[in-house]
């Protein structure tokens, strides 16, 4: 019997109408998405029943609550990444810049709406298929480093349940055929509109704070709902010590307009911006004879009235981020 291989696994995704029921099967109705890893998995605790029977044997093993959670690491494909941004930020404002060229602006809304997804993981060689429903993204994590690795993002996910099915949900899924991925050295760090000097790395995490409701009585072992949480922006910034610019920003508590950008040619780019970020105070470590650097933790402020906590601006050739049909 053949063994399942990771390189033959397929990840299908579709926007789900509402909580509690997976989208039905249909050819041409799902997107097949590229990924590096997918560890969104079901779990169920087993508890021992403590009833006394007059002997030394253990009690019955009782199945407890069922959960679905984990993460997936995906390429920062400048077409497909919009699908993942939608899963946490919701539907973007899309503008056609010129024929076939679009700009999508995703923002962290003050009163957000949960974006439910149905996901199907198919293992083709062994003909095994698993459907996960009511998935929502709890965080979106990216890093900008000057290296030769293609850009990637980590999506942390929670959902209702996973069930095995007899066949894949879509035998002919759509793909983002042209999906350029910027390499690490294409990234830039900006304060406002000005490119910064001495920065060697930036990490940003947008967190929705969403949680599975495992307390409301619904007669099932699975969650009764997904509850919205509270936005947060956290991360870190690494800078070489050339002057006191970053040290003084941290010391004074000055808020900065921080962005990281990647571009592949004139038609494909992604900018992630948090317009009011404070840098955590830290010192200048001396750890040997080499170049001195500092790492500063950062956190997004409560935005001013009418301002955004976090904005992703994506330019590509995708008309919209709705379901295929």
VOGU-3710 file (C-alpha; in Angstrom, 3 decimals, decimal comma):
1> xxxxxxxxxx> 0,000/0,000/0,000  1,279/3,452/-0,893  2,115/6,033/1,735  0,567/9,492/1,651  3,056/12,213/0,671  2,937/15,881/1,586  3,798/17,002/-1,935  0,657/15,292/-3,239  -1,735/16,909/-0,759  -4,182/19,509/-2,037
11> xxxxxxxxxx> -5,743/22,371/-0,068  -9,148/23,596/-1,279  -10,919/26,637/0,133  -14,280/28,357/-0,254  -16,046/31,157/1,610  -18,762/29,634/3,799  -22,253/31,135/4,068  -22,471/30,909/7,852  -21,355/29,015/10,934  -22,130/25,338/11,321
21> xxxxxxxxxx> -22,470/23,852/7,835  -19,696/23,185/5,348  -20,074/24,275/1,726  -21,228/21,461/-0,559  -19,152/19,751/-3,217  -19,060/21,140/-6,738  -16,575/21,261/-9,584  -15,073/24,689/-10,206  -16,429/26,068/-6,919  -13,265/26,008/-4,771
31> xxxxxxxxxx> -9,799/27,521/-5,014  -6,788/25,213/-4,800  -4,246/27,185/-2,759  -0,476/26,727/-2,510  0,907/26,111/0,979  4,092/25,113/2,776  2,434/23,363/5,682  -1,070/22,805/7,026  -1,472/21,788/10,655  -5,096/22,712/11,220
41> xxxxxxxxxx> -6,227/19,555/12,986  -9,096/18,196/15,088  -8,636/17,151/18,691  -10,763/15,573/21,409  -9,810/15,005/25,012  -10,421/11,650/26,713  -11,378/11,692/30,386  -11,567/8,803/32,833  -14,914/8,181/34,506  -14,345/8,075/38,277
51> xxxxxxxxxx> -17,258/5,764/39,179  -16,314/3,146/41,838  -16,883/-0,558/41,031  -14,974/-2,282/43,841  -11,847/-3,119/41,825  -8,582/-1,557/40,661  -9,474/-1,221/36,985  -9,690/2,237/35,418  -12,998/3,837/34,688  -14,405/4,131/31,193
61> xxxxxxxxxx> -12,603/6,511/28,823  -15,121/9,220/27,964  -14,767/11,396/24,904  -14,797/15,104/25,764  -15,051/18,329/23,804  -13,955/18,420/20,167  -11,857/21,279/18,823  -10,393/22,291/15,483  -7,362/24,558/15,471  -3,847/24,991/14,149
71> xxxxxxxxxx> -1,997/26,948/11,526  -0,987/26,932/7,906  2,027/28,571/6,301  1,349/29,950/2,831  3,416/31,672/0,154  3,023/35,415/-0,114  1,735/34,978/-3,649  0,613/38,438/-4,664  -2,621/37,055/-6,098  -3,459/34,261/-3,633
81> xxxxxxxxxx> -2,460/36,204/-0,495  -5,589/38,307/-0,937  -7,699/35,221/-0,208  -5,966/34,855/3,159  -6,183/38,577/3,922  -9,911/38,377/3,271  -10,222/35,478/5,726  -9,140/37,736/8,604  -9,924/41,288/7,440  -13,049/40,746/5,353
91> xxxxxxxxxx> -14,023/41,989/1,903  -11,640/44,663/0,550  -12,417/47,903/-1,250  -11,331/47,151/-4,821  -10,456/49,683/-7,514  -9,535/48,944/-11,124  -6,405/51,038/-11,708  -6,207/50,201/-15,414  -7,481/47,421/-17,659  -7,032/44,157/-15,745
101> xxxxxxxxxx> -4,975/45,787/-12,936  -6,564/46,126/-9,491  -5,919/47,551/-6,049  -7,501/45,889/-3,005  -7,526/47,709/0,341  -8,207/45,521/3,388  -8,756/47,245/6,740  -9,308/46,142/10,336  -12,911/47,239/10,881  -14,130/48,695/14,184
111> xxxxxxxxxx> -17,103/46,295/14,055  -15,765/43,338/12,058  -17,707/40,459/10,560  -16,416/36,922/10,910  -15,297/35,348/7,626  -16,137/31,640/7,643  -14,324/29,232/5,330  -14,796/25,618/4,257  -11,514/23,807/3,655  -10,912/20,409/2,083
121> xxxxxxxxxx> -7,584/18,614/2,461  -7,183/15,846/-0,114  -4,468/13,172/-0,074  -4,576/12,034/-3,668  -2,267/9,013/-3,591  -4,250/7,238/-0,862  -7,620/8,743/-1,904  -8,422/10,188/1,531  -10,233/13,495/2,000  -11,101/15,645/5,013
131> xxxxxxxxxx> -13,507/18,587/5,211  -13,095/21,321/7,817  -15,941/23,776/8,309  -16,566/27,158/9,924  -12,859/28,035/9,836  -11,856/31,576/10,770  -8,404/33,158/10,929  -7,289/34,261/14,373  -4,008/35,826/13,273  -1,885/36,753/10,271
141> xxxxxxxxxx> 1,890/36,733/10,819  4,607/37,971/8,461  8,308/38,729/8,603  10,515/40,939/6,467  14,141/39,786/6,336  16,853/40,376/3,768  17,403/36,843/2,518  16,814/34,656/-0,533  13,729/32,904/0,847  10,386/33,517/-0,783
151> xxxxxxxxxx> 7,985/35,546/1,346  5,454/33,628/3,396  2,693/34,208/5,937  1,408/32,133/8,846  -2,349/31,907/9,314  -3,554/30,655/12,697  -7,027/29,114/12,381  -9,896/27,807/14,487  -13,077/26,089/13,350  -15,979/23,826/14,262
161> xxxxxxxxxx> -15,194/20,292/13,082  -13,368/18,032/10,629  -15,043/15,045/8,990  -13,656/12,477/6,509  -15,509/12,301/3,189  -15,514/9,815/0,320  -14,223/12,193/-2,343  -12,698/15,621/-2,820  -15,116/18,552/-2,799  -13,888/19,803/-6,175
171> xxxxxxxxxx> -12,261/17,766/-8,945  -11,521/20,863/-11,065  -10,736/23,704/-8,635  -9,582/27,129/-9,748  -6,036/28,287/-9,120  -4,184/31,597/-9,157  -2,032/30,543/-12,086  0,014/33,755/-12,159  0,987/34,224/-8,530  4,374/35,948/-8,152
181> xxxxxxxxxx> 6,020/35,582/-4,746  8,553/38,228/-3,648  11,815/37,046/-2,120  12,986/38,328/1,233  15,380/40,972/-0,069  12,492/42,687/-1,901  11,011/43,799/1,428  11,335/47,349/2,730  10,506/49,026/6,038  8,934/52,483/5,964
191> xxxxxxxxxx> 8,173/55,126/8,561  5,464/57,143/6,881  6,609/57,240/3,266  10,329/57,238/4,028  12,419/54,096/3,744  14,316/53,500/6,966  18,021/52,916/7,414  19,715/50,279/9,584  16,652/47,981/9,838  17,575/44,300/9,501
201> xxxxxxxxxx> 14,181/42,737/10,162  10,541/43,404/11,001  7,877/41,007/12,274  4,181/41,901/12,355  1,250/39,931/13,742  -2,361/40,988/13,308  -4,541/39,137/15,809  -8,344/39,043/15,746  -8,750/37,499/19,195  -11,533/35,214/17,905
211> xxxxxxxxxx> -12,380/32,216/20,083  -14,463/29,077/19,768  -17,471/29,078/22,120  -17,241/25,785/23,991  -19,462/26,915/26,870  -22,897/27,535/25,342  -25,021/24,386/25,601  -25,780/23,109/22,115  -26,023/19,370/22,728  -22,846/18,724/20,749
221> xxxxxxxxxx> -19,185/18,140/21,544  -18,258/20,785/18,969  -18,239/24,564/19,480  -21,589/26,361/19,492  -20,181/29,406/17,681  -17,066/31,425/16,973  -16,974/34,631/19,029  -15,214/37,765/17,818  -12,433/39,034/20,061  -10,384/42,226/19,947
231> xxxxxxxxxx> -7,865/43,378/17,347  -4,201/43,710/18,242  -1,020/44,446/16,322  2,244/43,207/17,801  5,699/42,379/16,546  9,342/43,322/16,702  11,882/45,426/14,890  15,630/44,758/14,640  17,926/47,724/14,027  21,666/48,240/13,898
241> xxxxxxxxxx> 23,017/50,803/16,333  24,240/53,746/14,243  22,535/56,574/16,099  19,849/57,035/18,765  16,828/57,293/16,422  15,111/54,066/17,466  16,343/54,260/21,052  14,871/57,761/21,402  11,556/56,723/19,824  11,253/53,962/22,390
251> xxxxxxxxxx> 12,390/56,221/25,242  9,907/58,982/24,422  6,986/56,720/23,543  6,605/58,453/20,191  4,063/56,742/17,944  5,230/56,022/14,401  3,487/55,154/11,142  5,104/51,802/10,349  4,812/49,836/7,107  6,506/46,940/5,368
261> xxxxxxxxxx> 6,262/46,531/1,603  7,086/43,998/-1,084  6,892/44,516/-4,840  7,323/42,359/-7,919  7,375/44,653/-10,914  4,934/47,493/-11,506  1,728/45,464/-11,249  2,241/43,371/-8,094  2,847/44,756/-4,618  1,752/44,402/-1,004
271> xxxxxxxxxx> 1,940/47,008/1,740  1,084/46,226/5,364  0,689/49,372/7,450  -0,093/50,111/11,083  -0,258/53,904/11,296  0,229/54,287/15,064  2,803/51,957/16,608  4,784/52,383/19,804  8,214/50,844/20,315  8,985/49,133/23,624
281> xxxxxxxxxx> 11,866/50,625/25,531  15,102/48,612/25,589  18,840/49,206/25,774  21,796/48,737/23,453  23,356/45,325/24,172  27,071/44,809/23,686  27,642/41,104/23,182  31,058/40,920/21,596  33,247/42,628/19,047  30,767/42,497/16,161
291> xxxxxxxxxx> 28,162/44,912/14,885  25,816/46,109/17,628  22,074/45,720/17,094  18,938/46,055/19,190  15,583/44,318/19,001  12,543/46,404/19,889  9,111/44,938/20,589  6,249/46,939/19,137  2,513/47,279/19,670  -0,229/49,080/17,779
301> xxxxxxxxxx> -2,102/51,915/19,526  -5,827/52,403/19,632  -6,477/54,265/16,352  -7,761/57,831/16,278  -11,386/58,400/15,296  -11,825/57,484/11,638  -8,303/56,039/11,348  -7,330/52,426/10,771  -5,486/50,108/13,140  -4,094/48,037/10,248
311> xxxxxxxxxx> -4,354/48,295/6,464  -3,180/45,899/3,755  -2,955/47,367/0,250  -2,569/44,715/-2,448  -2,053/45,379/-6,169  -2,429/42,531/-8,638  -4,519/41,179/-11,503  -7,354/39,625/-9,430  -10,745/41,203/-10,065  -12,254/40,229/-6,698
321> xxxxx> -11,982/37,788/-3,809  -15,417/36,237/-4,010  -16,069/32,509/-4,442  -15,441/31,191/-7,968  -19,209/30,734/-8,607
//
